[in-house]
């Protein structure tokens, strides 16, 4: 699993419709890369403290790694935008919520 480049992030924002939940906004598309590419973004306006933003991003990346390890045969570009509500979630909630958002699109 690799990080999503900045130009791909901009392109995902412009072209892919988001799948929303209370804590996350997920944009997903098939990738031409040889591995999954992900980006976890938590805006400063949503979560003010840096250590809280980093915690949410780490949990998003770990949950995606767990989900993609056994659910996907193809490679995807995935952008997850976290919100302040994600701070109230446990790790298992992250896995469940993100699985609900992306499982129907994975083959």
C-alpha positions in Angstrom: 0.0 0.0 0.0 1.4 3.4 -1.1 0.6 7.0 -0.4 -1.6 8.7 -3.0 0.3 11.5 -4.9 -1.0 15.1 -4.7 -2.1 15.2 -8.3 -4.2 12.1 -7.8 -5.8 13.5 -4.7 -6.8 16.6 -6.6 -8.2 14.5 -9.4 -10.2 12.3 -7.0 -11.8 15.4 -5.5 -12.8 16.7 -8.9 -14.0 13.5 -10.5 -15.3 11.0 -8.0 -18.5 11.4 -5.9 -18.0 10.8 -2.2 -19.6 8.1 -0.1 -20.5 9.8 3.2 -20.8 8.7 6.8 -20.9 10.7 10.0 -17.2 10.4 10.6 -15.8 9.8 7.0 -16.1 10.9 3.4 -14.6 8.2 1.1 -13.7 8.6 -2.6 -12.6 5.4 -4.4 -11.7 4.5 -7.9 -9.8 1.7 -9.7 -6.1 2.4 -10.1 -3.6 1.6 -12.8 -0.8 1.4 -10.2 0.7 -1.9 -9.1 -0.5 -1.4 -5.5 -3.3 0.3 -3.6 -2.7 4.1 -3.1 -4.4 5.7 -0.1 -4.6 9.2 1.4 -6.0 10.0 4.8 -6.8 13.6 5.3 -8.1 15.2 8.5 -8.6 19.0 8.2 -7.3 21.3 10.9 -10.8 23.0 11.0 -12.3 19.7 12.0 -9.7 18.4 14.5 -7.6 21.2 16.0 -4.9 19.3 17.8 -2.1 17.8 15.7 -1.8 14.6 17.8 -5.6 14.0 17.4 -5.3 14.5 13.6 -2.4 12.1 13.5 -4.3 9.5 15.6 -7.2 9.6 13.2 -5.0 9.3 10.1 -3.1 6.4 11.6 -6.3 4.5 12.5 -7.7 5.2 9.0 -4.5 3.8 7.3 -4.4 0.7 9.6 -8.1 0.0 9.0 -7.7 0.3 5.2 -4.7 -2.0 5.3 -6.7 -4.6 7.2 -9.7 -4.3 4.9 -7.7 -4.3 1.6 -5.5 -7.3 2.7 -8.3 -9.8 2.2 -11.1 -8.1 0.3 -9.6 -6.8 -2.9 -8.1 -8.4 -6.0 -7.8 -5.2 -7.9 -5.8 -2.0 -7.0 -7.6 1.2 -5.9 -7.0 4.8 -5.2 -8.7 5.6 -2.0 -9.1 9.0 -0.3 -10.6 9.2 3.2 -11.5 12.5 4.7 -11.9 12.2 8.5 -14.0 14.5 10.7 -14.1 15.3 14.4 -16.6 12.5 15.0 -13.9 10.0 14.1 -12.2 10.8 17.5 -15.1 9.2 19.3 -14.8 5.9 17.3 -12.8 2.9 18.5 -10.6 1.1 16.0 -13.2 -1.6 15.4 -15.7 1.2 14.5 -13.2 2.5 12.0 -12.9 -1.0 10.4 -16.7 -1.5 10.3 -17.5 2.0 9.0 -14.8 2.0 6.3 -15.8 -1.6 5.3 -19.4 -0.4 4.9 -18.2 2.5 2.7 -15.9 0.6 0.3 -16.8 -3.1 0.5 -19.6 -2.9 -2.1 -17.1 -1.4 -4.6 -14.3 -3.9 -4.1 -14.3 -7.1 -6.2 
